[in-house]
Amino acid sequence: KVKGWILADGLVKREMEKNTKLGRLNDMDVLNGIAYDPATKRIWLTGKQWSTIYEVQIEPTVPHERGYDLSDVRNYCIV
């Protein structure tokens, strides 16, 4: 059962901008890795061919408060 989504479009944009400045191709720069450590309750996100692993904190929100509707969230999260 899906209980929620993590909207990480800001991280994707940040990683693509960083790779562009470094002269790397962006065709494979997609978010595809998530790790959770239950002992410390820390979450990390990374992507295909990303040079960085980001530690993130989850902040519950209602999609429309961030300018998204539920269909936008599904489009970002389900391919």
C-alpha angles and dihedrals in degrees: 000000000000110000097179149325133253110227105209102160089126091060092049090052092047093050093047092050091049093049092047090055089050092050095247123144116253099203093105099035099121130138107252110143133076129169131183128192108203092193093061098019089230123149128205129192130194139157145222109294092356117150093209137062110207123210106213138188118217117231113190112228141162109250095231090056087064094045096262131114122209093263089055090052092049091049091052094046106034120057 
